[in-house]
Amino acid sequence: MGFYAEKVGPRLVRCLCSMSDVAAERERIVPLARGVVLEIGIGPGLNLPYYDPSTVSHVYGVDPHRGFLDLGREAIRSCPFPVTILSAPAEAIPLADSMADT
């Protein structure tokens, strides 16, 4: 991957996905998650602050793009619940079928 794909692209997407309209939808939908969560395309972890730690026991985040995952390191470290990152495409998630509640 080139510089743009690895460094610029992920930051641009994070900026666009952080806009107030998108954040309002995250705030409305993400807290509905329960139990073990499988988040496909976790990227920079923008959903993590919206999960309710009293109802979410673990988040498995799947993303094939290292540039996006690098942006999410701090969000993952500050989570009050375990987060496991799987660097894989959605077509080949290395988890058992039916292991997630949400």
CORFEN-V698493 format. One line per field, one symbol per residue. ss: DSSP state (H for helix, E for strand, C for the rest). phi: phi as a letter, one per 20 degrees, with the letter a starting at -180 (. if undefined). psi: psi as a letter, one per 40 degrees, with the letter a starting at -180 (. if undefined). Layout:
ss=???
phi=???
psi=???
This chain:
ss=CCHHHHHHHHHHHHHHHCCHHHHHHHHHHHHHCCEEEEEECCCCCCCHHHCCCCCEEEEEEECCCHHHHHHCHHHHHCCCCEEEEECCCHHHCCCCCCCCCC
phi=.egffedfggfffgfffefgfffffgfeegfffcmedddenflemfegfefefecdeaddddaedfgffffegffffefecfcdedebfffbfecfgmedec
psi=iiddddddddddddddeeidddddddddddeeiibhhhhhfdbefdddeehheeehdihhhhhehddddddedddddeieiihhhhgiidefhfiiifeid.
